[in-house]
Amino acid sequence: MSSICLQQALSAATKNIASPSARIDAETLLMYILKKNRAYLYAYPEGILSEEQHSAYQQLIDLRIAGHPVAYLTGKREFWSMQLQVTPDTLIPRPHSECIIEVILNKFAPHTTLNILELGAGSGAIACAIAHEKPNWHITSGDISLSALQIAINNSQLFKLNNINFIHSDWFQAISKEKKFDLIVSNPPYIAANDPHLKCGDLRFEPQNALVGGLHGHESLQHIIQHSHEYLTDNGCLVLEHGFQQRTIVMGMMHAAGYSEIHCTQDTQGLDRVTLGTYSST
């Protein structure tokens, strides 16, 4: 195999990757192979790849061309300024999900101590972000997938977050009603089973049980909304991420379940993404 410099390798990879983010993908994968940052790529464009590096890089590029997500190829994805471990057992954290963290931090006074339940830990992105920002908050985070839970635990240990208790639970199944929470948060599956987007892009490779929210896409949301008040303190809050077209149905379900002060927040793209409601027993 003839020698090739970084600039040549990046140019060839960028041409072959059919994605709007082709250049970023090519750079990210090369940084992963070289264990260098982006500044290094720009500073040494004429640097030569060894045959071993070039071969490893080409293997990753071929997988990316086949559609495999960059996050699964590198095993990591940034969320809330944290480099989290991800695998095909977990969803890939999306930037728009950071809206959940912002909603929660803006809702409560800075020095409040909260008891939080997260339903659907996944990679642990949401729980870890909250725990990192609020070390005095106590978080219980459950998931039905033992494989996903292990990734979440790994991420919490990576950032030395000791205020999260991860548990194996199918939604509320392993949660005692004796223990009440000030806040329940979830980014549940909310895509309809027949949605054509499931056959496109990264979604093809992500765990379908973490994406599909039933036939119509809102069954998981409905289950959480209908049962959450049983686990909340008086005036406790429910915060849910949902599809950008599900605002009306989610707000309607919350209202029907007895929630008040219901409002929806938009993500960084201006799309309806997170709905919050408060439950009072009086």
C-alpha positions as CSV (number, residue, x, y, z in Angstrom):
1,M,0.0,0.0,0.0
2,S,1.5,3.3,-1.1
3,S,2.0,6.1,1.5
4,I,-0.8,8.6,1.9
5,C,-0.9,11.8,3.8
6,L,-3.7,13.0,6.1
7,Q,-5.0,15.5,3.6
8,Q,-5.3,12.9,0.8
9,A,-7.0,10.4,3.1
10,L,-9.5,13.0,4.2
11,S,-10.3,14.1,0.7
12,A,-10.8,10.6,-0.6
13,A,-13.0,9.7,2.4
14,T,-15.1,12.8,2.1
15,K,-15.9,12.1,-1.5
16,N,-17.1,8.6,-0.8
17,I,-19.3,9.3,2.2
18,A,-22.8,10.2,1.1
19,S,-23.7,12.4,4.0
20,P,-24.2,16.1,4.6
21,S,-21.6,15.7,7.4
22,A,-19.1,13.8,5.2
23,R,-16.1,16.0,6.0
24,I,-16.8,16.0,9.8
25,D,-17.3,12.2,9.7
26,A,-14.1,11.7,7.9
27,E,-12.2,13.9,10.3
28,T,-13.8,12.3,13.4
29,L,-12.8,8.9,12.2
30,L,-9.3,9.9,11.4
31,M,-8.9,11.6,14.8
32,Y,-10.1,8.4,16.4
33,I,-7.5,6.3,14.5
34,L,-4.6,8.8,15.2
35,K,-5.8,9.5,18.8
36,K,-5.3,13.2,17.9
37,N,-7.6,16.3,17.9
38,R,-8.9,18.3,15.0
39,A,-6.2,20.9,15.4
40,Y,-3.6,18.3,14.7
41,L,-5.3,17.4,11.4
42,Y,-5.2,21.0,10.3
43,A,-1.6,21.6,11.6
44,Y,-0.1,18.6,9.8
45,P,-2.0,17.9,6.6
46,E,1.1,16.5,5.0
47,G,1.6,14.0,7.8
48,I,1.9,10.4,6.5
49,L,-0.3,7.6,7.7
50,S,1.3,4.3,8.4
51,E,0.0,1.3,6.4
52,E,-1.7,0.0,9.6
53,Q,-3.3,3.4,10.2
54,H,-4.4,3.7,6.6
55,S,-5.9,0.2,6.6
56,A,-7.8,0.8,9.9
57,Y,-9.0,4.1,8.7
58,Q,-10.3,2.6,5.4
59,Q,-12.2,-0.1,7.3
60,L,-14.0,2.6,9.3
61,I,-14.7,4.6,6.2
62,D,-16.2,1.6,4.4
63,L,-18.5,1.0,7.4
64,R,-19.5,4.7,7.4
65,I,-20.2,4.4,3.6
66,A,-22.4,1.5,4.5
67,G,-24.3,3.7,6.9
68,H,-22.9,2.7,10.3
69,P,-23.2,5.7,12.7
70,V,-19.9,7.4,13.5
71,A,-20.8,7.2,17.2
72,Y,-20.9,3.4,17.1
73,L,-17.6,3.3,15.1
74,T,-15.7,5.4,17.7
75,G,-17.7,4.1,20.7
76,K,-18.4,7.6,21.9
77,R,-20.6,10.7,21.5
78,E,-20.5,14.1,23.2
79,F,-23.6,15.1,25.2
80,W,-23.7,18.2,27.6
81,S,-19.9,18.6,27.1
82,M,-19.3,15.0,28.2
83,Q,-17.7,12.3,26.0
84,L,-20.0,9.4,26.7
85,Q,-19.5,5.8,25.8
86,V,-22.1,4.4,23.4
87,T,-22.7,1.0,21.7
88,P,-25.3,-0.5,19.5
89,D,-27.1,-1.4,22.7
90,T,-27.9,2.2,23.4
91,L,-29.5,5.1,21.5
92,I,-27.0,7.7,20.3
93,P,-27.5,10.9,22.4
94,R,-28.8,13.8,20.2
95,P,-28.0,17.5,20.7
96,H,-31.8,18.3,20.8
97,S,-32.1,16.1,24.0
98,E,-30.0,18.6,25.8
99,C,-33.2,20.7,25.9
100,I,-34.4,18.3,28.7
101,I,-31.5,19.3,30.9
102,E,-32.1,23.0,30.3
103,V,-35.8,22.7,31.1
104,I,-35.0,20.9,34.4
105,L,-32.3,23.3,35.4
106,N,-34.5,26.3,34.6
107,K,-37.5,24.9,36.5
108,F,-35.9,24.5,39.9
109,A,-34.1,26.9,42.2
110,P,-30.3,26.5,42.2
111,H,-30.0,25.2,45.8
112,T,-33.0,22.9,45.7
113,T,-32.3,19.2,46.6
114,L,-34.4,16.9,44.5
115,N,-35.2,13.2,44.3
116,I,-35.5,12.3,40.6
117,L,-36.6,9.3,38.7
118,E,-35.5,8.8,35.1
119,L,-37.3,6.2,33.0
120,G,-35.2,4.8,30.2
121,A,-31.5,5.3,31.1
122,G,-30.1,4.4,27.7
123,S,-26.4,5.5,27.7
124,G,-27.0,7.4,30.9
125,A,-26.7,10.7,29.0
126,I,-29.6,12.5,30.8
127,A,-28.9,11.1,34.3
128,C,-25.2,11.9,34.0
129,A,-25.8,15.4,32.7
130,I,-28.2,16.2,35.6
131,A,-25.9,14.5,38.2
132,H,-22.9,16.4,36.9
133,E,-24.7,19.7,37.2
134,K,-26.4,18.9,40.5
135,P,-24.3,16.6,42.7
136,N,-26.7,17.2,45.6
137,W,-29.7,15.8,43.6
138,H,-30.5,12.1,44.0
139,I,-31.3,10.2,40.8
140,T,-32.8,6.8,40.2
141,S,-32.5,5.7,36.6
142,G,-34.0,2.6,35.2
143,D,-33.9,0.7,31.9
144,I,-35.3,-2.6,30.7
145,S,-32.0,-3.4,28.9
146,L,-29.3,-4.8,31.1
147,S,-26.7,-4.1,28.3
148,A,-27.8,-0.4,28.2
149,L,-27.6,-0.2,32.0
150,Q,-24.0,-1.4,32.0
151,I,-23.1,1.4,29.5
152,A,-24.9,3.9,31.7
153,I,-23.1,2.7,34.8
154,N,-19.7,2.9,32.9
155,N,-20.5,6.5,32.0
156,S,-21.4,7.5,35.5
157,Q,-18.2,5.9,36.8
158,L,-16.1,7.6,34.1
159,F,-17.2,11.0,35.4
160,K,-17.2,9.9,39.1
161,L,-20.9,10.6,39.5
162,N,-22.0,9.0,42.8
163,N,-25.5,10.4,43.0
164,I,-27.1,8.0,40.5
165,N,-28.7,4.7,41.3
166,F,-29.2,2.6,38.2
167,I,-31.8,-0.2,38.3
168,H,-33.2,-2.8,36.0
169,S,-36.9,-1.9,35.4
170,D,-39.5,-2.0,32.7
171,W,-40.8,1.6,33.2
172,F,-42.3,1.7,36.7
173,Q,-42.2,-2.1,37.3
174,A,-39.3,-2.1,39.8
175,I,-40.2,1.3,41.4
176,S,-41.8,1.3,44.8
177,K,-44.8,3.6,45.2
178,E,-43.6,4.2,48.8
179,K,-40.8,6.3,47.5
180,K,-42.0,9.6,46.0
181,F,-40.1,11.7,43.5
182,D,-40.0,15.4,43.0
183,L,-39.4,14.9,39.3
184,I,-39.9,12.2,36.7
185,V,-38.0,12.6,33.4
186,S,-38.0,10.4,30.3
187,N,-37.0,10.3,26.7
188,P,-39.0,7.3,25.8
189,P,-39.5,5.6,22.4
190,Y,-41.8,7.9,20.4
191,I,-41.6,6.8,16.8
192,A,-44.5,5.0,15.1
193,A,-43.9,1.4,14.1
194,N,-44.4,2.1,10.4
195,D,-42.5,5.4,10.3
196,P,-40.2,5.2,7.1
197,H,-37.5,7.1,9.0
198,L,-36.7,3.9,10.8
199,K,-35.2,2.6,7.6
200,C,-33.0,5.7,7.1
201,G,-29.6,7.0,8.4
202,D,-28.4,6.1,11.9
203,L,-31.9,4.8,13.0
204,R,-31.3,1.6,11.0
205,F,-28.6,0.6,13.4
206,E,-30.0,1.8,16.7
207,P,-32.0,-0.5,19.1
208,Q,-35.5,-0.5,17.7
209,N,-37.1,-1.1,21.2
210,A,-35.6,2.3,22.2
211,L,-37.1,4.0,19.2
212,V,-40.5,2.6,18.5
213,G,-43.2,3.8,20.9
214,G,-45.9,1.4,19.6
215,L,-48.1,1.4,16.6
216,H,-48.9,5.1,16.7
217,G,-45.7,6.2,18.4
218,H,-47.2,7.6,21.6
219,E,-48.0,4.4,23.6
220,S,-44.9,4.6,25.8
221,L,-45.6,8.3,26.4
222,Q,-49.2,7.5,27.3
223,H,-48.1,4.7,29.8
224,I,-45.7,7.0,31.6
225,I,-48.2,9.9,31.7
226,Q,-51.0,7.7,33.1
227,H,-49.0,6.2,35.9
228,S,-46.4,8.8,36.8
229,H,-48.6,10.7,39.3
230,E,-48.6,7.6,41.5
231,Y,-44.8,8.1,42.1
232,L,-44.7,11.9,42.4
233,T,-44.7,14.1,45.4
234,D,-47.4,16.7,45.6
235,N,-46.7,19.4,43.0
236,G,-44.1,17.0,41.5
237,C,-43.2,17.5,37.8
238,L,-43.1,15.2,34.8
239,V,-40.8,16.1,31.9
240,L,-41.0,14.3,28.6
241,E,-39.1,14.4,25.4
242,H,-41.3,13.6,22.4
243,G,-41.5,14.0,18.6
244,F,-41.8,17.5,17.2
245,Q,-45.3,16.7,15.9
246,Q,-46.6,15.2,19.2
247,R,-47.0,18.4,21.2
248,T,-50.7,18.5,21.1
249,I,-51.3,14.8,21.9
250,V,-48.8,14.8,24.8
251,M,-50.2,18.0,26.3
252,G,-53.7,16.5,25.9
253,M,-52.7,13.3,27.6
254,M,-51.1,15.2,30.5
255,H,-54.2,17.3,30.9
256,A,-56.5,14.2,30.9
257,A,-54.2,12.7,33.6
258,G,-54.7,15.6,35.9
259,Y,-51.5,17.6,35.2
260,S,-51.5,21.4,35.2
261,E,-49.1,24.2,34.3
262,I,-48.4,22.2,31.1
263,H,-46.1,23.8,28.6
264,C,-43.8,22.8,25.7
265,T,-40.3,23.9,25.1
266,Q,-38.6,24.0,21.7
267,D,-35.2,22.6,20.9
268,T,-32.3,24.4,19.3
269,Q,-33.9,24.0,15.9
270,G,-37.1,25.6,17.1
271,L,-39.0,22.3,17.1
272,D,-41.5,21.3,19.9
273,R,-39.4,18.8,21.8
274,V,-40.0,18.7,25.6
275,T,-43.2,19.0,27.6
276,L,-43.4,19.6,31.3
277,G,-46.4,19.3,33.6
278,T,-47.1,19.6,37.4
279,Y,-49.3,17.2,39.4
280,S,-51.2,18.2,42.5
281,S,-53.4,15.8,44.5
282,T,-55.6,18.7,45.7
